[in-house]
Amino acid sequence: QYNYIPTYTGPGHASIYTGTTPSNHGIVANDWYDADLQRSKNCVEDTSVLTIGGAKGNGKSSPRNLKSNTITDQLKLTYNDSKVISVSIKNRGAILPGGHLSDGSYWYDYSTGNLMTSSYYKQSLPDWVKEFNKEKQPAKYMDGSWNTYMDISTYTESGPDDSPYEHLLPGKQKPVFPYDLKTMINSSEVTSTQLFPYTPFANTYLTDFAVRAIDGEQLGNDEVTDMLCISYSTPDIIGHAFGPYSKEIEDTYIRLDRDIERLIKELEERFGKKGFVMFLTADHAVVPVPQFLTDHGLPGGYFYRDEHLNELDLILEERFGARLIEEENNLNIFFNKKLIDSLKIDLQEVCAFAQNVIGEWDEVKRVFTKYDLTAAGVNDKWMDMVKNGYHKEESGDILFILEPGYLLKSKPDESGEKGTSHGSAYSYDTHVPLLWYGAGIRTQDIFRTIEITDITATLAHILELQLPNATTGEPIVELLK
């Protein structure tokens, strides 16, 4: 279970590998508003570094925004000869697991179709990575088609293939199998490298790279433990577009099972069943498409940001004599502090007034001010989850959460609402798988709440390491007996 909000990719990866929540590691969202820069800032943005192995500008990323150590950092601190390699389609999915001391964190370049990195890690790509990129695997896959791995009639854990709740990929008239990828590219403005992550072949691509990394970096070839981190981004990318009840996502997971099977067999052949330990989890889960919920008589809907914020700003202007909202990001509202100071208005009074207004909106469950979240002694599940996701430097002045089944959108979509997302405090976003396999892991099911921060606390014991500096999780003792 995730024990904070928002349940997004950046905070998820950071929390898994640091063993603590955004309140400590500082990755409060994928992007947040930076008042000093007067713009949104990505969680792994680093303008001081250069692109290595990709298109110019696509590599300005590093772990410098991560405020605490990862389990991978702790491994490197403890054993100087240990190696840490991480890979993902998304830059944040590679960078945050690899930590500050990674020997190589690689992510996908949507412009070139290569795996790339930044000068934070290296001045040039290793030869084995260059050789892998020369194979141009994405282009080869995109020259073919994507059809179901098995007979579509056996896909009983999903809804109809032609669903009104799914986005259309470029070059398609209906969201149905098969996907003739070459024809789709030729009939749209999207490039093959841009569309590739929307296919399950991107998972196979990452698996191939991970296996290649074992040889390229000589992982597991000595007595010192190495760590290989793989973040499969495509289930999220396809899930956003098609939703959790789509044929596309069911086929993606059927195929991902085969990729993971291949990876396990590779590890067992190389190192034996007792030569490695692996865990598998997710950086967040997902809400069903809200339009699908409401059409089936279930609670849910959309919170349209633009109209609500405009309403709030008008009410603030009527009360305080000026429009005071500077930005909204991830259900965080940032007020214009300079304007508030110039008008000699008390920020806490503005927050309390806005809190009361927001609390009356039907789609909103709870509202908290920054002052609520820094107060001690309150025992409230929803507030605690918001507190765990709050950091004073990156979070807003007001934070609120929506009712179950609701999603944030800027404005209504005239063509109909499609696709879905995540980020809430509810079980559909916070409950994820956690599987362990390998040396010393006996067969068992554990029927109790395990928090996402407990993974690193457990790994520290398995690896005989000191806990990373900000870890707040507890070890899963059942695995250690």
Sequence and secondary structure as in RCSB ss.txt:
>XXXX:A:sequence
QYNYIPTYTGPGHASIYTGTTPSNHGIVANDWYDADLQRSKNCVEDTSVLTIGGAKGNGKSSPRNLKSNTITDQL
KLTYNDSKVISVSIKNRGAILPGGHLSDGSYWYDYSTGNLMTSSYYKQSLPDWVKEFNKEKQPAKYMDGSWNTYM
DISTYTESGPDDSPYEHLLPGKQKPVFPYDLKTMINSSEVTSTQLFPYTPFANTYLTDFAVRAIDGEQLGNDEVT
DMLCISYSTPDIIGHAFGPYSKEIEDTYIRLDRDIERLIKELEERFGKKGFVMFLTADHAVVPVPQFLTDHGLPG
GYFYRDEHLNELDLILEERFGARLIEEENNLNIFFNKKLIDSLKIDLQEVCAFAQNVIGEWDEVKRVFTKYDLTA
AGVNDKWMDMVKNGYHKEESGDILFILEPGYLLKSKPDESGEKGTSHGSAYSYDTHVPLLWYGAGIRTQDIFRTI
EITDITATLAHILELQLPNATTGEPIVELLK
>XXXX:A:secstr
   SS   HHHHHHHHHHSS HHHH   SSEEEETTTTEEEETTB TTS EESSSTTTT B STT  S  HHHHH
HHH TT  EEEEESSHHHHHHHH TT SEEEEE TTTS EEEETTT SS  HHHHHHHHT HHHHHTTSEE  SS
 GGG TTS  SS TTS   TT SSS S EEHHHHHHTSS  HHHHGGGSTHHHHHHHHHHHHHHHHTTTTSSSS 
 EEEEE  HHHHHHHHH TTSHHHHHHHHHHHHHHHHHHHHHHHHH TTS EEEEE S      HHHHHHTT S 
EEEEHHHHHHHHHHHHHHHHSS  EEEEETTEEEE HHHHHHTT  HHHHHHHHHHHHTTSTTEEEEEEHHHHT 
     HHHHHHHHT  TTTS SEEEEE TTEEEESS  TT         SSHHHH   EEEEETT  S    S  
 TTHHHHHHHHHTT    TT      HHHH 
